[in-house]
Amino acid sequence: MSTANHRKTGSVRNDDLPERSRTAASTRPSGRGSSRPRRGAPIAGSRRPAAAPVPGPQHITRWRRWYSTLHPSLQLIGLQLWMPLFFIVGFCLCYVFAFHAPHPHDVPVGLIGSDPTLVAAVDKALPGEYLFHTYDSVAQAKRDVLSGSIAVAFDPSSNVVWKASAHQFQVASLVPATLSSVIEGTGGTAPTVTELAPLPAWDEYGTVSMYVMLAWCIGGYMVAMFIGIMGGPLRHRVRAAVIVAGGLIISLITNTLAGPVVGAIHGHFVPLVFISWGWIVAIGLAVNGLSYFAGRFIAAPAMICFVFLSMPSSGGAYPKWFMPEPFAWLNHVVVGSSMVDMIKHQIYGVGPGYGRGLTTMACYAGVGVVLMVVGKAWWERRRIHMIVTGRTTMFNDAQTANREFLGRQRDEELSRHGLESTATGTLTAIRQGRQGRQGSQDGDDRDYGFQDDRMSGDTIWGGPDGLENAPPSTRELETVRTGGPGQVPQARPVPGPSASGATRHRHSAR
């Protein structure tokens, strides 16, 4: 384009801006029709940007400095040993403590009409263990037995005890036997026990619902746990999509294995798939929200909430009337109790129904969404702060050290086999003059595969250098050729000054 055309269009070749803007844009007055800026208005370029405060150096404790001197792989192992320690403590404080001596307390028993003699005898023989509730209707008492509101129901007029083994096998086995012994002790006749909801042969002790619930819980929290550990920068919709898709897959797998494969559940496949899918998604959302605050330690709060506390408090193994505190109270809020109730209601028609379970499911999902929204912003602020201030954690340092160590180790292994990695990541053969371990002076570039002592050792105890954080020893080797060109050279340590009459090449054996 000619200069005239440039003047006509008023354009500039490099920035395509009007010519007047190059000089006048930065000094333009802030007010229209005035050659001076308004009073109090800032003038362009009059203020300098405030200097960002220089963060102080990160304080490194003596323990951390010592720990960083260990082998990088050993550092990573040591920083993960909190998990087995956490498992030990969790099992002892939750499972062993809850199940070592289950004892009945305030077990609700329905009494049709009144029987002061029986109530007094039970209170005297078993103080604090049973709590009687008076009913006027036998039908209402039976409904409460099936729903799990009361353990059993007793009608003194007909001398009959009604129980529901499908709801709670331990209660149905223990409570009628206890009442019979007390009644017989007062001179009465042992009552007749009538079953309202028997257990099928494939669930003889009523534990299927507990273990299916545990599989759903573990699947839900593990999917979200790995998302939280490795998917920090992912958007909410990506995380939620993984949780929903993973929940469906886990739901199909667990119900297929428990039902058609193992035969612990007969029928009810589609309803159980939707129930488990909803629970896995709710648990996953809750753990995903917690992961923003817990970081790589998300396994701890996830297992506390959905395994260690949920299992004893669920009522799957023993009812809440047999559990010590706080597990008896936690039965009202943990996911395990609602999940077990929904499974039993679907399979055997016992329990409180779906209302309580759906409410609990919605609450956990809602809490998870709130934690996701709040936690994402908090996590980003914390991440930016660590980047700006240069802060690192012991785990970050160990990962960096291990990555560098593995890179050096890879280069050494490649070098032993006559290879090297280029800047682009491709592998090339080391030329004879660079490697110094191949061939001889007569141009023979064959690789004779010399090895050093570090190639020895086994997969259990490792090589001679083991895990010590010391540089490998170095020594010189000489290649001695005593025969003709076809003779294979021999490598041996350099004993001293080279002898005459032989062709020698020195190598550095690491």
C-alpha positions in Angstrom: 0.0 0.0 0.0 1.4 3.5 -0.8 2.1 6.3 1.6 -0.8 8.3 0.2 -3.2 5.5 1.0 -1.8 5.4 4.5 -2.4 9.1 4.9 -5.9 8.8 3.5 -6.9 6.0 5.8 -4.9 7.3 8.8 -3.7 3.8 9.7 -0.4 2.5 10.9 1.2 -0.7 9.6 2.1 -2.2 13.0 -0.7 -1.5 15.4 -3.6 -0.5 13.1 -4.4 2.4 15.4 -5.1 6.0 14.3 -2.0 8.2 14.2 -3.4 10.6 16.7 -3.9 8.0 19.3 -0.2 7.2 19.5 0.6 10.6 21.1 -2.6 11.9 22.5 -4.2 8.8 24.1 -2.0 8.8 27.2 -2.3 12.6 27.8 -6.0 13.1 27.1 -7.8 15.3 29.7 -10.3 13.5 31.9 -13.1 16.1 31.2 -14.7 16.9 27.9 -14.2 20.3 26.5 -11.6 21.3 28.9 -7.8 21.4 28.5 -7.3 20.7 32.2 -8.3 17.6 34.1 -11.0 17.9 36.7 -9.9 18.9 40.2 -9.1 15.8 42.2 -9.1 13.4 39.2 -6.1 11.2 38.9 -3.7 12.0 36.1 -2.5 9.1 34.0 1.0 8.0 35.1 0.9 10.1 38.3 0.7 7.1 40.6 3.1 4.2 40.8 1.7 0.7 41.5 2.2 -0.3 45.1 5.0 -2.7 45.5 3.9 -6.2 46.5 5.1 -7.1 50.0 8.1 -9.5 49.8 7.2 -12.7 51.7 9.6 -13.8 54.3 11.5 -17.0 53.9 9.7 -20.2 54.8 10.7 -21.4 58.2 12.1 -25.0 58.0 12.3 -26.9 61.2 15.2 -29.0 62.2 13.1 -32.1 61.8 12.1 -31.2 58.3 15.7 -30.5 57.3 16.8 -33.8 58.7 14.0 -35.6 57.0 14.9 -34.1 53.6 18.3 -35.8 53.8 16.7 -39.3 53.6 16.3 -41.2 50.4 13.4 -39.6 48.4 11.4 -42.9 48.1 11.9 -43.4 51.8 10.5 -39.9 52.5 7.4 -40.6 50.5 6.8 -43.9 52.3 7.2 -42.2 55.7 4.8 -39.5 54.8 2.1 -42.1 54.0 2.5 -44.2 57.1 -0.2 -42.0 58.8 -2.8 -44.1 57.0 -2.0 -47.5 58.6 -1.7 -45.7 62.0 -5.1 -44.1 61.3 -6.6 -47.5 60.5 -5.3 -49.1 63.7 -6.7 -46.3 65.8 -10.0 -46.2 63.9 -10.6 -49.9 64.2 -9.8 -50.0 67.9 -11.8 -46.9 68.9 -14.8 -47.7 66.7 -15.2 -51.4 65.9 -13.5 -53.0 68.9 -15.0 -50.5 71.3 -18.5 -50.8 69.9 -18.7 -54.5 69.4 -16.6 -56.0 72.2 -19.5 -56.2 74.7 -22.9 -55.2 73.1 -25.5 -55.0 75.9 -29.2 -54.1 75.8 -30.3 -50.8 77.2 -33.7 -49.2 77.1 -34.9 -51.8 74.5 -38.6 -50.8 73.7 -41.1 -53.6 74.2 -44.7 -53.3 73.3 -47.2 -54.5 75.9 -50.8 -54.9 74.9 -52.9 -53.8 77.9 -51.1 -53.8 81.2 -49.2 -56.3 83.3 -47.7 -54.7 86.4 -46.3 -57.9 87.6 -44.3 -58.6 84.5 -43.0 -55.0 84.3 -41.9 -55.1 88.0 -40.2 -58.5 87.5 -38.3 -57.4 84.4 -37.2 -54.2 86.1 -35.9 -56.1 89.1 -34.2 -58.9 87.1 -32.8 -56.7 84.3 -32.7 -53.1 85.5 -32.4 -50.5 82.7 -32.4 -53.0 79.9 -36.1 -52.9 78.8 -38.6 -50.1 78.5 -42.3 -51.1 78.1 -44.7 -49.2 75.9 -48.4 -49.8 76.4 -50.7 -50.5 73.4 -54.4 -50.8 73.2 -54.4 -52.4 69.7 -52.6 -55.6 68.7 -52.6 -54.5 65.1 -50.8 -51.2 65.9 -48.2 -53.1 68.0 -47.5 -55.5 65.1 -47.0 -52.5 62.7 -44.5 -51.0 65.1 -42.6 -54.3 65.3 -42.4 -54.4 61.5 -41.3 -50.8 61.3 -38.6 -51.2 64.0 -40.1 -48.7 66.4 -40.2 -51.5 69.1 -38.2 -54.7 69.4 -41.1 -57.1 70.1 -44.7 -57.0 71.2 -46.3 -59.1 74.0 -49.9 -59.8 74.7 -50.4 -61.1 78.2 -54.0 -62.1 77.5 -53.0 -64.5 74.8 -49.5 -65.1 76.0 -48.0 -64.4 72.6 -44.8 -62.6 71.6 -44.5 -61.1 68.1 -41.1 -60.5 66.5 -39.6 -59.6 63.1 -36.3 -61.4 62.4 -35.9 -59.7 59.1 -35.6 -56.3 60.8 -33.1 -57.3 63.5 -32.0 -60.9 64.0 -30.2 -60.3 67.3 -33.2 -58.6 68.9 -35.6 -61.3 67.6 -33.4 -64.0 69.1 -32.5 -62.4 72.5 -35.6 -60.5 73.7 -38.2 -63.2 73.4 -35.9 -65.6 75.3 -35.3 -63.1 78.0 -39.1 -62.4 78.5 -39.8 -66.1 78.6 -37.2 -66.7 81.3 -38.7 -63.8 83.4 -42.3 -65.0 82.9 -41.3 -68.5 83.9 -39.5 -67.2 86.9 -42.7 -65.6 88.2 -44.6 -68.9 87.9 -46.1 -68.3 84.5 -46.1 -70.2 81.3 -43.5 -69.6 78.5 -45.2 -67.5 75.8 -45.7 -68.5 72.2 -43.3 -66.7 69.8 -44.9 -65.7 66.4 -42.7 -64.6 63.5 -44.0 -61.6 61.5 -41.1 -61.2 59.0 -38.8 -64.3 58.8 -35.4 -64.2 57.1 -34.9 -66.2 53.9 -32.4 -69.0 53.7 -29.9 -66.9 51.7 -29.7 -64.3 54.5 -29.8 -66.5 57.5 -28.5 -64.0 60.1 -29.7 -60.8 58.4 -26.2 -59.4 57.6 -26.6 -58.9 53.9 -28.0 -55.4 54.2 -25.0 -54.4 56.4 -22.3 -55.6 54.0 -24.1 -54.3 50.9 -24.4 -50.9 52.7 -20.7 -51.0 53.4 -19.8 -51.7 49.8 -21.9 -48.7 48.7 -20.3 -46.4 51.3 -16.7 -47.5 50.4 -17.4 -47.1 46.7 -18.9 -43.7 47.1 -16.2 -42.2 49.3 -13.3 -43.7 47.3 -14.4 -42.3 44.0 -14.6 -38.8 45.5 -11.5 -39.3 47.5 -9.3 -39.9 44.4 -11.0 -36.9 42.7 -10.1 -34.7 45.6 -6.5 -36.0 45.8 -5.7 -35.8 42.0 -8.4 -33.5 40.5 -7.9 -30.3 42.4 -8.1 -27.9 39.4 -11.1 -29.7 37.8 -14.4 -27.8 37.5 -17.4 -28.6 39.6 -19.3 -30.0 36.7 -16.5 -32.3 35.7 -16.1 -33.6 39.3 -19.9 -34.1 39.6 -20.0 -35.9 36.3 -17.3 -38.3 37.4 -19.1 -39.0 40.7 -22.5 -39.6 38.9 -20.9 -41.9 36.3 -18.8 -43.7 38.8 -21.8 -44.1 41.1 -23.8 -45.8 38.4 -21.0 -48.2 37.6 -20.4 -49.1 41.2 -24.1 -49.5 41.7 -24.5 -51.9 38.8 -21.4 -53.9 39.9 -22.3 -54.3 43.6 -25.9 -55.2 42.9 -24.9 -57.7 40.2 -22.4 -59.4 42.5 -24.7 -59.4 45.6 -27.7 -60.6 43.6 -27.3 -62.8 40.5 -23.6 -63.8 41.1 -23.5 -64.5 44.9 -27.2 -65.0 45.4 -27.5 -63.1 48.7 -30.3 -61.0 47.3 -33.1 -62.4 45.1 -34.9 -59.9 42.9 -35.3 -56.1 43.5 -32.4 -55.4 41.1 -33.6 -52.2 39.5 -34.9 -50.5 42.7 -31.6 -51.4 44.5 -29.6 -49.9 41.6 -31.4 -46.6 41.9 -31.2 -46.6 45.7 -27.5 -47.3 45.7 -26.8 -44.9 42.9 -28.5 -42.1 44.9 -26.5 -42.9 48.0 -23.2 -43.2 46.3 -23.7 -39.8 44.6 -24.7 -38.2 47.9 -21.7 -39.6 49.7 -19.4 -38.7 46.8 -20.6 -35.1 46.8 -20.1 -34.8 50.6 -16.5 -36.3 50.3 -15.8 -34.1 47.3 -16.7 -31.0 49.3 -14.5 -32.1 52.2 -11.6 -32.8 49.9 -11.1 -29.0 49.3 -10.3 -28.6 53.0 -8.6 -31.9 53.8 -6.3 -32.2 50.7 -4.4 -35.5 50.5 -5.7 -36.4 54.0 -9.3 -36.7 52.7 -9.2 -40.4 53.5 -9.3 -39.7 57.2 -12.5 -37.7 57.5 -14.2 -39.8 54.7 -13.5 -43.1 56.5 -14.5 -41.6 59.9 -17.8 -40.4 58.6 -18.8 -43.2 56.2 -17.0 -46.3 57.6 -15.8 -46.2 61.2 -18.8 -44.3 62.6 -21.4 -45.4 60.1 -20.8 -49.2 60.5 -21.3 -49.6 64.2 -24.1 -47.0 64.3 -26.0 -48.4 61.3 -27.9 -51.1 63.2 -26.8 -53.7 60.7 -24.8 -55.8 63.1 -26.5 -54.9 66.4 -29.4 -52.5 66.9 -28.9 -49.1 68.5 -30.4 -50.4 71.7 -27.3 -52.6 72.1 -24.7 -50.1 71.2 -22.8 -47.8 73.6 -22.7 -44.1 73.2 -22.1 -42.2 71.0 -22.9 -44.9 68.5 -26.5 -45.2 69.8 -27.1 -41.5 69.2 -25.3 -41.5 65.8 -27.8 -44.0 64.5 -30.1 -41.0 63.8 -27.6 -39.2 61.5 -25.2 -41.6 59.9 -25.8 -42.7 56.4 -25.4 -46.4 57.3 -28.6 -46.5 59.3 -30.7 -45.0 56.6 -29.2 -47.2 53.9 -29.8 -50.4 55.9 -33.4 -49.3 56.6 -34.0 -48.7 52.9 -32.4 -52.0 51.9 -34.5 -54.0 54.4 -37.7 -52.2 53.5 -37.1 -52.9 49.8 -36.2 -56.6 50.3 -38.2 -57.7 53.3 -40.8 -55.0 53.7 -39.6 -54.0 57.2 -38.2 -50.8 58.6 -39.5 -47.2 58.6 -39.8 -46.8 54.9 -38.1 -44.5 52.4 -39.0 -41.1 53.9 -36.2 -41.0 56.4 -33.6 -42.4 54.0 -34.4 -39.9 51.2 -34.3 -37.0 53.7 -30.9 -38.1 54.9 -29.6 -38.6 51.3 -30.7 -35.1 50.3 -29.1 -33.6 53.4 -25.7 -35.1 52.7 -25.9 -34.2 49.0 -26.9 -30.6 50.0 -24.0 -30.3 52.5 -21.6 -31.6 49.8 -22.7 -29.0 47.3 -22.3 -26.2 49.8 -18.8 -27.4 50.8 -17.9 -27.6 47.1 -18.9 -24.0 46.5 -17.2 -22.6 49.6 -14.2 -25.0 49.5 -13.3 -24.3 45.9 -12.8 -20.6 46.6 -10.9 -21.4 49.8 -8.7 -23.9 48.0 -7.8 -21.4 45.2 -6.9 -18.7 47.7 -4.7 -21.0 49.6 -3.0 -22.4 46.5 -2.3 -18.8 45.2 -0.9 -17.9 48.6 1.5 -20.8 48.6 2.6 -20.1 45.0 3.2 -16.3 45.7 5.0 -16.9 49.0 6.9 -19.9 47.8 5.6 -22.2 50.5 6.0 -25.9 50.1 5.0 -28.9 52.1 7.1 -31.9 53.1 5.2 -34.1 50.7 5.8 -31.6 47.8 9.5 -31.6 48.6 9.6 -35.4 48.8 7.8 -35.7 45.4 10.2 -33.3 43.8 13.3 -35.0 45.2 11.9 -38.4 44.1 11.2 -37.2 40.6 14.7 -35.9 40.3 16.2 -39.1 41.7 14.2 -41.3 39.3 15.3 -39.1 36.4 19.0 -39.5 37.3 18.5 -43.2 37.8 16.8 -43.5 34.4 19.7 -41.7 32.8 22.2 -44.0 34.5 20.3 -47.1 33.4 20.2 -45.9 29.8 23.9 -45.1 29.9 24.8 -48.6 31.0 23.1 -49.9 27.8 24.6 -47.4 25.5 21.6 -45.1 25.3 20.8 -41.5 26.3 17.7 -39.4 26.4 17.6 -36.2 24.4 15.9 -33.0 25.2 12.9 -34.0 23.2 12.5 -37.3 25.1 13.8 -39.6 22.3 16.4 -42.2 22.9 19.6 -42.3 20.9 22.7 -44.5 21.0 25.8 -43.0 22.7 28.6 -42.6 20.2 31.8 -44.4 20.8 33.9 -41.3 21.6 31.3 -40.1 24.2 30.6 -43.4 26.0 34.2 -44.7 26.3 33.1 -48.2 27.1 32.7 -49.6 23.6 35.1 -50.6 20.9 38.8 -49.7 20.7 41.1 -47.3 18.9 40.8 -49.2 15.7 37.2 -48.0 15.1 35.4 -51.1 16.4 32.2 -49.6 17.8 30.6 -52.8 19.1 29.0 -52.7 22.5 30.5 -55.4 24.7 28.1 -54.7 27.6 30.5 -53.8 30.5 28.7 -53.7 33.8 29.6 -52.4 37.2 28.9 -53.7 40.7 25.6 -51.9 41.0 24.0 -54.2 38.4 24.2 -56.9 41.0 21.8 -57.5 43.9 18.2 -58.7 44.0 14.7 -57.2 44.0 14.3 -57.5 47.8 17.6 -56.2 49.2 18.6 -54.1 46.3 22.1 -53.3 45.1 25.2 -52.5 47.1 24.2 -48.8 47.4 20.8 -49.7 48.9 18.9 -46.7 50.2 21.8 -44.7 51.6 21.8 -41.0 50.6 25.5 -41.1 49.6 26.8 -40.7 46.1 27.8 -44.0 44.4 31.5 -44.8 44.6 33.5 -44.3 41.4 36.6 -46.1 40.1 38.5 -46.4 36.9 38.4 -49.4 34.7 40.8 -50.1 31.9 40.1 -52.0 28.7 43.1 -54.2 27.9 43.4 -55.6 24.3 46.1 -58.2 24.1 45.1 -60.0 20.9 44.1 -59.1 17.4 41.2 -57.0 16.2 38.8 -59.9 16.7 39.8 -60.4 20.3 37.2 -59.3 22.9 38.7 -56.7 25.3 38.8 -57.4 29.0 37.9 -54.8 31.7 39.6 -54.7 35.1 40.3 -52.1 37.8 43.3 -49.9 37.3 46.1 -51.2 39.6 48.5 -48.4 39.1 50.6 -47.0 36.3 49.7 -48.5 32.9 52.0 -51.2 31.6 53.5 -51.0 28.2 52.8 -53.2 25.3 48.9 -53.1 25.6 46.2 -50.9 24.4 44.2 -49.5 27.3 41.1 -47.3 27.6 40.0 -45.8 30.9 36.4 -45.7 31.9 34.5 -44.3 34.9 32.4 -47.0 36.4 29.6 -45.6 38.5 
